[in-house]
Structures are given as structure tokens and as C-alpha cells.
Amino acid sequence: MSTIRKLVTGLEKKYIVNTILSPIAMIGEVVMEVVIPFIMAKIIDVGIAGSDLPYVIRYGITMVLLAIVSMGCGVLGTVFSTYAAQGFGYTLRKRLYNKIQTFSFANIDKFSTASLITRLTTDVNMAQNVYRMLIHMCVRSPFMMIAGTVMAFKINPKMAILFLIAIPVIATGIIVISSLAYPRFEKMMKKFDVMNGAIQENLIGIRVVKAYVRQPYEEEKFRKAAEDVKKAQTHAEKLIIFMMPLMQLVMYFAMIAVMWFGGRQVIFGTMQSGELISFFTYVSQVLMSMMMLGMVFVSLVMVQASNHRIVEVLDEVPDIADCSNPIMQVKNGAIRFDNVSFSYGKRLDNCILKDINLDIKSGAVVGIIGGTGSSKSSLVSLVPRLYDVMSGKVLLGGADVRDYDIKVLRDAVAMVLQKNVLFSGTIKENLLWGNENATDEQIIEACKAADADSFISSFPEGYETELGQGGVNVSGGQKQRLCIARALLKKPKVLILDDSTSAVDTATEGRIRSALKDIAPDTTKIIIAQRISSVQDADMIIVMDDGKVSGVGTHAQLLENNRIYKEVFESQQQGSGDADLS
């Protein structure tokens, strides 16, 4: 019950009303369907047997009217249940999506993007379909079983016992098969996650796939993932396919028994023909209702795995949340790392940042140099609380970042990540992510600072140029400059450029650095780079090595007293390229 309550929480009143109206309409349909065979028996045994044509016409018209009412109730019940189920699916997807928006990077890493997509689509679709089936059938079928059984006993109690024997046989089969099927369906949904992950990875990296002519490899990888889904689905459903034949077999045996014993009673004169026909109709209704309940039960078993996965997301506690009385203003861009250690696995014995102590003044330009895997990006991710520290604390503007309102904190820290992300829409719409109220003049100013205005103006539509999904119709360097402009529009206290000029030439990079000094003189600028030329003019340069601070100082100071920095500088000066530190 707790799972159901969690799933239906937040359902709007109009959908709740439709959820209630659907079974009420279905009860009306059942009442009509139960009365119709009774009237039909009267027509046969009284009207036709007595050659009473007015009686036949009168009751025939009544039966037709009841059939029309039954059809109307059935249509209404279907409409109500469909509308309610659509509302349930919409509400559940919205709740899941909104919950995911509160997740930290750590929460998303726990589930994986592909799995979250599967839960938002496939799992919710299954839950929605079963919800419709429940409100449509779970009142109709039991009510039909009870009403049909009562009418059957009223006609012939001894014969009614014959088909009642079939009910526990069908119920036992349903329970046994369903209990065996559940773990198989749970495994099937995990295979869906893997397949969706393969699809997502391939589509995002389609240009790399084509550049390296890896289509055959990717096709084979997808084929294996799809084959695993097919095998898991077949393994799960081959149990379920026995359900219908089992129920039909028992149902047919019951009907044969009714026809045999009922026919003998008609021959011996202890039962009338109309009574046998109506009795047979009631038996069919009861057994069909039993079969429908069986299929509902099977569907409930199948959807348990999806429900569990949905509730798992809804129950997930965001790794990062506001404190009880958050600070609502960031005074300045001064940053201090006070004995900070951090681990993605939340294990102090496996920290990727160890005992970091740094003091950065507000408005300073800070460069960070370090080899691949030295945790440069992890270090700066702690400032806007994309992750939280394991021990120690990060202070911004003199206060612990955990004491700020998250929105206030992240509005004060603009971060251009290594992976530049643009969204479908125009260039202007993408830039307005930085500040939705920015004027055209502010947008142009930010783009000029990021050296983006010139190439934007070269497009026929200018700032109204439509970007494809992910910005596929602009180059890597243009993406980087657009992302820098978007960050500048926030007018942040801290601007973090995480290797965000790697795709532009040194001349363009120089113009961007120069413009940043003019447009944001009071903003603390942190620049992560591989090229020493990108940071040598910084007020302070931090050298990272294996999650620790290897050295801090100006370009001249580090050349004099830091071996790693000196080696890299010399290697780059000798023309070895933009070498990584090692």
C-alpha cells in the first residue's frame, strides 16, 4: 500500500474524480449485463414457450434498452479510465522529472542517465497501463463474479457448484506462475537500462563513430544489448504465456460439465431451456471475469519491478540540499579551501582530493595546472556545490558554501564545464540561460568579451540562428565561446573556466583573457588549463598533482621552486605541444 500511495501522491482532483467515476460506470455495465440473461430466459421460457408475442416484444424491447445502457456505461467507463490513466502517467512523469532536477551529480551518478530515462519512459508507461487496467477491471470483474454467481445459484444451486470448483484451480495457477515471473521481469528492466545506455552513448558520439568507421562495432554492440533484452523478455514472458491456456482449459472443462449436466436436466424436465441458456451465460461471465482478474494480477506482478524502480527515484534523498536557515547573499568572490578532502565514493580512505588548503582573494585571476587525473575539475566543482566535501570546508565570501541557499550560491558562481553543452533553440535563447532578463546590449557585450560576436554576426540570422540539438551546427571553439558568453551574462562573483578555451587558438584565447579583465574586474576568475601560456599572467597559479597541491605562486615563483611546473614549461617551450603534466 505504501508503494501505491507514493505513486498516486500529487494526483490532481480531476484525475481522482475520473478514477472514481470509471468503476462506478463499470458497475452500471455489470448490472445491465447480469439482468439481460435473466430477461432472455423469461422470453424463451414464458414468451416463446407460451406463444405470447406481446410478451416477447415487450421484454425484447426492454433487453435492447438494457444493452444500450450497458454499452453507454462501458464507453463512459473506458473514457474515464483512459483519462485518469493519462493523468496518472503525466503526474508521475512530472514528479520524477522534478525530483531528478533536485539531484546532485552524485545522485545522478548512482542511477546513471540511461537508467533514469528508462524509468521516466518505459517504467512509467507500464505503471500507467496497469493503473488503467486496475480502475477499469478491478471493480468490474469482482462485481461480475459475485453477481453472476448469485444469479447462477438462484437458477440451479447444484450445477453452480460445478464451476465454483474451477475458481481455486485458476487462482492457484495464477499465484504460482506470477511469483516465479517477478524476478525475471526485474532482470528484464535492467537489460533495458543497458540497451538504452548503448543507444544514448552511440547517438551522442555519432560523429566520433563515423570518423573512426566504428559503425559495425556499434551495430554489434547494440545487437548484443537488444538480444539480451529479447532473451530476458522471452524468459520472463514464457511463464506468463501458460496463464491464458491454463485458465481457458479449466474454463472449458467447467462449461462442458455445465452443458452435460444442464442438458440432462432439460431432457428430464427438471430445468427449462431458457434457464440453461441464462445459466450458461452466467457461468461464462463468472469465468471470464476470473480470467480478467488473473490477467490483472499478472500485470501487477509484471509492473512491480517498474514500480520499485520508480519509487526508488522518488525516495532518493538529494545528496545536496539547503540548510534550515540559508544565507541569501554572497558578499564577494573570496574563496578558501580549509583542509578539504573529497571522494566520489564517500570513502575517506579513497579520497581524490587530500588536505587542500588554499586562499583566493576576491577579484583575483587564478590559474590551475595539473595532469590528467590530478582532480583539477573536482576541486572547482566543490565551489558551487556540484559535490560536497567529505571533510573540511569550502568558504565563499567568508561563509561555508553549505550555509548558502543553493540557488543563490550557484547564481554567484558561473562555471563553464569541460564538456560544452548547448540546447535546441536559437543562439539568443541559449545565451539567456545566463540571465533570462538580459537585454540585447548586454548579450552583445558578453559575446564580444567571449570573442563570439564576430562569428555570430556572420550567420544570416545572427543571434536568432537555430542551433541543432547539442549545438551540432557550430564548431567546438564556437561552442566554448558561446558557453563563456552565457556564463558572463550571470555577472557572477566567481567565474570558473574549466579548460574551456582548449578548442580556440592562442590569439583568440588572448583576446578573451584581455576582455575578461575589462568586463568583470571584480569577479574572481579561476582558469583550468593545459597550456601554461593560458595562465602565466594569473595573480596566482596552483599546481595540482595526484589530488594534492604541489605548488602555489606566480609564474616566476613556480619556475624557480616547482619542479613539475618548470618541466612542463620547458617542454612546451621546446615545441612539444600543449603537453599534459605527468
Secondary structure, DSSP 4 states (H G I P E B T S, - for coil): -HHHHHHHTT--HHHHHHHHHHHHHHHHHHHHHHHHHHHHHHIIIIIITTT-HHHHHHHHHHHHHHHHHHHHHHHHHHHHHHHHHHHHHHHHHHHHHHHHHT--HHHHHHH-HHHHHHIIIIIHHHHHHHHHHHHHHTTHHHHHHHHHHHHHHHH-HHHHHHHHTHHHHHHHHHHHHHHHHHHHHHHHHHHHHHHHHHHHHHHHTHHHHHHTT-HHHHHHHHHHHHHHHHHHHHHHHHHHTTHHHHHHHHHHHHHHHHHHHHHHHHHHTSS-HHHHHHHHHHHHHHHHHHHHHHHHHHHHHHHHHHHHHHHHHHHPPPSS---SS-B-------EEEEEEEE-TT--GGG-SEEEEEEEE-TT-EEEEEE-TTS-HHHHHHTTTTSS--SEEEEEETTEEGGGB-HHHHHHHEEEE-SS----SEEHHHHHTTT-TT--HHHHHHHHHHTT-HHHHHTSTTGGGPEE-TTSTTS-HHHHHHHHHHHHHTT--SEEEEESTTTTS-HHHHHHHHHHHHHH-TTSEEEEEES-GGGTTTSSEEEEEETTEEEEEE-HHHHHHH-HHHHHHHHHHHTT--SPPP-
